[in-house]
Amino acid sequence: MRPDHRRDRPGGADDGFTLAELLVAMSVVTIVMTSLGTFFTATVTRTAAQGNVSTAVQLVSDGLERARAIRGASLVTGRDRTATLQQWSAADSVVSPLLATMQQAYDPNPDGRAALLPATPVPVTIDGLGYTQSWYIGSCWQLRSGGDCTAVSSLGAAEFYRVVVEVTWPHRNCAGNLCTRVGTTLVSSTAADPLFVSGQSARPPTVVSPGAQVGEITVPVTLTVTATGGATPLSWTAQGLPPGVTISSAGLISGTPTAVGSYSATITATDAFDLVGIATFSWTVNALPTLAAIATQSSQGGRPITPLQPALTGGTAPFTWKATNLPPGLTIDPVTGVVSGTPTTVNATGSAVSITVTDSYKKTASVGFTWKVPVLVLTAIPAQTDSVGYAIPALTPDATWGVKPYTWKATSLPAGLSITTSTGEITGTPTTVGTASVTVTATDAVNTVKSTTFSWAIGPAVTAPGAALAGTVGSAFSYTSTAATGGTKPYVWSAAGLPDGVTIDSATGAITGTPTVSGRFIFTVTATAAAPRPATGSSIRLAFTVSAVGSGLKFATAPTSPLNTASGATVSQQVTGTGGKAPYTWGVTGLPPGLSMSATGLVTGKPTTVGTYTTQFTLTDSLGARARWTITWNIT
């Protein structure tokens, strides 16, 4: 019998697995392990993503807390307008709807200060993953009755800053491979945080007066008013502001003044409890600066000018002055505008000068005019007549303009006379009778030369007793004591102003006759020599008093001679008569200009011209009798 080699696979201890069974088993294991790996990977990925979100939420929370830690009014510090505009323009679709609920808020005067909350994204790296953190800040308003804080400002609404914090990080499971988390908060826009104290009544705000304000028409103004205390938010109003200037509910006064004047402005702050605080202050709006016209100036060269102060109206101090094309030697004070100095060159046609003033608001005004430094002018000297042996009155030529100092010289002066080179004064005592043709020359500091020529006659000396002559109406009079020396005889004698009824002998100089009119006379006696030619003469002035007889007509009161009066002084001089037969008639000749005589003999007025005048009063009675009174009247 053959041995049996079959084995029972189901129950045999040595039974194994077939290849098919092994392949099936391996496939099952592989499928299971693959499923487990995918599950594990997804679990790890979800866990990591959840951790990223948690980090982003924490960054948002941190950003909001950072904003809340800053005092409200300082939130926008350093965030300039340009950076804010760029940030808002680049906002994504997640943030844009929030920005629509507020108005852009920025620092109007950053002055280079660092932003407390940057207007550009801030990178943050945590566990190797890069995040960006951004702050958007805007203003919104909430009604006191509550509701949303919106971008619409209304009277009485509370102003807040809305802070939006956005955190972004990269991840493939987010739209555009960029994930976003956003948070918002409201922060009071006031400079101080509110303080709640129980058991006390609310107090109104105290408005801080901005003090007196000074502005200028057409110049924009910006002024922020403030208050302490009160329940925020505060709402501001104003009355009495200059035309063109307004105040916002936030307390910003701005605008451009349109009318010049002084204004009393009142600002009012109303708090959340409708309690009010007020302050009043002055506001002056100046006109634009204006310079009055300046007439053509003419100045003496070589001598300090009288300082010139341009007439300024309007404008706001301090002022800055400048001038162009001033004559050499002159300058302008940049603070006061006064022009001063000493011209050093001649400019007969004049310089076209312009003066400009600039005020504190950079507003300017200018005025143009001509400034001349004329050339040297030498006034003509009239013919001179003096007597031999007598010192002449000093003669000083009149020179103007040009550039001082002047240098003087003279040619052909009469013997005995000389000129001072520094002043031009001619002095001395003539020693020889004759007539000279004299030339006086002045030269200024810039070598301009001017001359004038005139005749100077030196006549014989006339002498007479020092005592005044005297006579009586109706009595014969004879005077033969006049004499003359120098020149060639015979002399020719003449006289002017003698009393009525008295004459002079032209050959002998004897004064004779019978006076017919009483009074006081001043007359001139002249002796003319026969040679040299042309004939030269010399004169002397004498006084002659003629007395009335009995009750004859005469002056009772009259001015003494000489009479000295200042130019412009008020004159009231009464002349009276006596004797004869009233009524009297008055007449006068030789009154100084500006004076007149009434029918009663009263001289009044104010003399206008300096000089020496021979004034003669005439008194006539009803019978035709006359009396005269002559004086020398000096107006100084």
Residue, then its C-alpha position, 0 to 999 in steps of 0.5 A: m500500500r502506498p504511503d499517503h502524502r496529502r496534508d489537511r491545510p485547515g487544521g494542520a499545524d504546519d499549514g502556511f499562507t498562500l501567495a494570494e492571501l499574502l498579497v491581499a493582506m498587504s493591500v489591506v494594510t497599505i490602504v489602512m496605513t494610507s488612510l491613517g497618514t492622510f488623516f494625521t496630515a490633515t489633523v496636523t494641518r488643521t491644528a497648525a492653521q488653527g494656531n495661526v488664526s489664534t495668533a492673528v486674533q491675539l495680534v488684533s487684540d494686541g493692536l486694539e489694546r495698543a490704541r486704547a492705551i493712547r490718549g484719544a487726542s494723540l492717536v493720530t500723532g505723526r500720521d500725516r495726510t499723504a500717508t493716511l490717504q495712501q493707506w486708505s486708497a490701498a485698503d482691501s475688500v475686508v477693511s473698505p466697508l469699515l472705512a466707509t463708516m468714518q472720515q479720514a483722521y490725520d495729524p495736520n502738523p506732524d512736524g516730523r514726529a514719529a507716528l504712535l500708530p503707523a500708517t503703513p503695515v508693520p511686519v511681525t514674525i511668530d514661529g517662523l510665519g510672517y504676519t502684517q499688522s495695520w491700523y486704520i484711524g478715522s473720525c465718526w459721530q454718535l448721536r447722544s440718543g445712541g446708535d451707530c457711530t457714522a461718518v456723518s457729523s451733526l450738531g450735538a453728536a459725540e465725536f470718536y476715533r474708530v480704530v480698525v486693526e487688520v492682521t494678515w498672513p499667507h496661507r493656501n487655504c485662504a482667498g488669494n493665499l492671504c488670510t485676514r483678521v479684523g477688529t475695531t474699537l471706538v476711542s474718545s477724541t478728547a484730550a483727556d479721559p472722562l472721570f466719573v465721580s458719584g455724588q457730585s453734580a455735573r459742572p459746565p466746561t470752562v472755555v480757555s480764552p485764546g486771548a486777543q487775536v490780530g489778523e489781516i484781511t485776505v490772510p487765512v486763519t486757523l485757531t483751535v479753541t479748548a475747554t477744561g471740564g464738562a462732559t464730553p463730547l463738547s460742541w462749539t459755536a461762536q458769535g461775533l467772529p470777523p466776516g469770513v471766519t467760522i467755527s466747526s463743532a469740534g472747536l476749529i476756527s478757520g477762514t479768511p477775514t473779508a472786512v477790516g475792523s475790530y470784533s468782539a467774539t464769543i465762543t461757546a462750548t456745550d457738553a454732553f449734559d447741555l451745560v455751557g461755558i463761554a469766553t469772549f475775546s477781541w479780534t482785530v483785522n488789519a488792512l493790507p499795508t499801504l504806503a503814502a505817496i512820497a514827493t520828489q526829494s532834493s537833498q544837499g550833497g555833503r550834508p546829512i539829510t533830514p531823516l525821511q520816514p515813509a507813512l505806513t497805514g495798515g499791515t501787521a507788525p513787525f515790519t521789514w523795510k528795504a529800498t532800492n536805488l537810493p542816492p549813494g551815501l543814504t541807507i534805510d533802517p530795515v526795522t523802522g524804515v527811516v532813510s538817513g545819511t549824507p549824499t556823496t554824489v550829484n544827480a541832477t535828474g534824480s534817482a528812481v527810488s523804490i521803498t518796500v515794506t513787508d509785514s508779518y504775514k508777508k504782505t507788501a506795499s511799495v512806493g516809488f519817487t525821485w530823489k535828486v541831489p542837484v548840482l551847485v547853484l550860486t545866486a547872483i549878487p546885486a551891485q554893491t555900493d559902499s563908502v571909503g574909510y567905512a567897514i562894509p557890512a559882511l557880504t556872504p554869497d548864497a550857494t546851494w546844492g552841490v556837495k559841500p564843503y565849498t571852496w571860495k575865491a574872489t577876483s578884483l575886489p575893491a582895495g581893502l576887502s578880502i574873502t574867506t575861502s571856507t565860508g565865502e564871507i567878504t569883509g574889510t574897509p574900502t581904501t580907494v574910491g572907484t568901481a570894480s567888476v568883482t567875480v566870486t567863484a564857488t567850487d564844491a566837493v565834487n569839483t563843480v564850479k560856479s561864478t557870479t560877477f557884479s559891480w562894487a562902487i566905493g564912493p566918497a564918505v559922507t559925514a554929518p553930526g550924530a544928533a538928529l535935526a530939529g525944526t518948527v513949522g513956519s520957522a526957517f531952517s538951515y543946516t550946512s554941516t554935511a561933508a564928504t571925502g574921497g573921490t574927485k570934487p566937485y560933489v553932487w548932493s541929493a536928498a530923499g525924504l526931507p520934510d515938506g518945505v525943506t530942500i538940499d543944495s546940489a552943489t554945497g549939500a546945504i539943507t535949508g527951507t521952512p518946514t510946513v508939516s509937523g512930525r518925524f522924518i527919516f531922509t537920505v543924503t547922497a554925495t556923488a564924486a565927479a571921478p573916477r568914472p562911472a561916478t560913485g556916490s555914498s549916502i547917510r541917513l538922518a532923522f529930522t523932527v519938526s514940531a507943531v506951533g501952538s494947537g497945530l496938527k501933530f501926532a499924539t502917539a506913534p511908534t518909536s524908531p526903529l521898531n522891531t517885530a518878529s515875522g508872523a507875530t500879531v501886530s496891533q499898533q494905534v497911531t493918534g493925533t492932536g491939534g488941528k481940526a477934527p475929524y482926521t484922515w489917516g494914510v500910510t506908506g511902506l507898511p511891511p507886507g501882511l499889515s494894514m491900517s484902518a480909518t481910525g489909525l489902527v495898524t493890525g495884521k501879521p508881517t509875512t516878509v523879513g526885511t527893513y521897511t521905511t514906514q511913513f504915517t500921514l495925518t490930515d485934518s478937516l482943513g487940509a493941514r498935515a503931519r507926518w511920522t516916519i520910522t524904520w520897521n525891522i521884520t525879523 
